[in-house]
Structure formats: structure tokens, C-alpha cells
Amino acid sequence: MLRANETQTFINGNNKTAYVSGAQMAALVDAVRGQTPGTFLNGYSDLGGFPTGWMTPNYAAAGQFFDLSKFNHDLVRNSIGSDGKNYPQIPAFSAREQVRSTYLRLDYEQELFGINIDGNVGARYTHTREHSVGFQTDRTRTQNSVGSTAFTDRTLANRIVSADNNYHDLLPSFNAASWLVPDTLVARIGWGKVMSRPAINLLAPNLNCLRGSGNPAVGGDGSADDCTAGNAKLEPYRATNKDLSLNTIRPGIARSASHGSARTLAATSVPMWSWPTRMCMATAACTMSPCRSMPAAPPPRDWN
């Protein structure tokens, strides 16, 4: 006797589970089982033991066995509630980055003290705008009873927040090269400002705080409670690169000596707030920085 199909409720309103017999399952497998044309490695001689084809799924044939009307992304942003209405889903996070830039470059060739010098000089201007949306949750951890190591975590508040950020960069650069010995020894020099934006996932303004998690009675270290957070105000790495090189070129032989340096400035803006806590923050340099104490501040609000 087959088990009855599950009753449709708001929990599974967009999907359902049906139970079939062995014969019905065999018919399903036969219907969706396809085969490649069998022409793999055609045209190659002296090959043996290699497959010429393999089994593949036939998705079109599955329609007679499944309701494919819900095979979409409808539930990513909205879902059915117990009252039958659609409500927004709690987002993991979303981030949008818009970059506008322009550049100007001038190539030159000039003779100086009898030495021919060529290269280029220019600048790139870029404007970056970012908008991110994330989820912040405030939870508390309490002992189940006095003296017990068992505990219960409860959610105090959930909120969806958004944040905006924008910054401008002007990135000049200069390059020059000259043959000190024609076709044998060339000198090159370069200077320029560069930048590298943080990974888009680090811009999520997500915040997850657990009050009471620092209590040794429930597994804490006794110092402070725990919070993890992203940072929607991260700015890019900015650096100034310098390079000087000498290259010798002879038939069949090439040697070079070079010296380069870079001064890196990583700007990280961190507008955070919480009760005294141990805060771990995503930075442009790594996913999670070492934990450090944060001062007391007003209750969480939108990052504007």
C-alpha cells in the first residue's frame, strides 16, 4: 500500500511530495534516461578502452512526472506565509557596485643629452558607488538553570538594514625607458598610484550579536560577548608603486636587475555600534580580523 501524498499547507505551498510504486519509479527512470550520440573520440585511430558515449538526463521527459511550474526563483525574495499571503524573505545580503572611470594617456619620445627616452604619462579617474542590504540579528544566551552548563539562545530582534558608500580616486602614472647601450642595455623607470576594491561579499552590512555568550558558565571565555559583522563602509587598498630596472639583451641571453617598492595605504572605515563586546569585523585585507573590544554605543540603527 502506498503512503498518501503529503497535505499541502503554507509550509509546502510551493512544493509537494508524492509517493509512487516500484513500477512507476522504473517508468520514470526509463523516461528520463537519455544517451549521448556515441560519437565521442570519432576520427581518432588506435584508441581502445575509451567510452564513445554515456547516459545523460532527459529533462524534457520529466515534465510528465513532476510539476515544474515552481522550478524558478520565485521564493528567493518572497514566500507564502501562514495566511496565504506573500512576504519578503530575510536576505542573506545583496550588494551593488557601480564604477565609472575615465583615463588620459600621452605617449612621448624625446632626446635628452643625446639619449633617446620614450614612455608614457597619464592618469585615471574613477568614482565608485556602493549600495548594500543585509540582515542584523540580536540574540541572547541564558542558562537553563543555575549551575547548569546547558543554555538556550533566543532571538530578541531581527532587522533588515541598508548602507551606501562612495569614493573617488585619481591614479596618475609615469613610465620611461631608454637604451643606455643601443640594442644591449635598456633602463626603465615607472611610478604610479593604484587601487584595489574589497571583495563584494565583505560589504554586507550583516550583524550577528549574542548577548551573554562570554559567560564562562555557558562556554564563554569570561571577557566579552561575541559579535560578527560585515562592513559596508570598507574602502579600497591604495598604493604607490615605484620600479627601476636595467636589462641586458644579447643574442640568446637576457639578464635583468630591478628594484621596486610600494607604499600601501589600506583605508578601512568602521561605523559600528554595540554593547561592550568582542567584535570581529570583515576588512579589505581578510575575511575576519582579530577580535577587539568595542565601546558602548547607541542601539543598532540603519547605516546611513
Secondary structure, DSSP 8 states (H G I E B T S, - for coil): ---------STTTT-------HHHHHHHHHHHEEE--S-TTTT--S--S--S--EEE-GGGGGGTS-GGG-SSHHHHEEE-TTS-EEE---SEEEEEEEEEEEEEEEEEEEETTEEEEEEEEEEEEEEEEEEEEEEEEEEEEESSTT-S-EEEEEEEEEEEEEEEEEEEEEEEEEEEEEEETTTEEEEEEEEEEEE---GGGG---EEEEETTT-GGGT--SS-EEEEE--TTEEEEEEEEEEEEEEEEETTEEEEEEEEEEEEEEEE------SSEEEEE--SS-SS---EEE----------
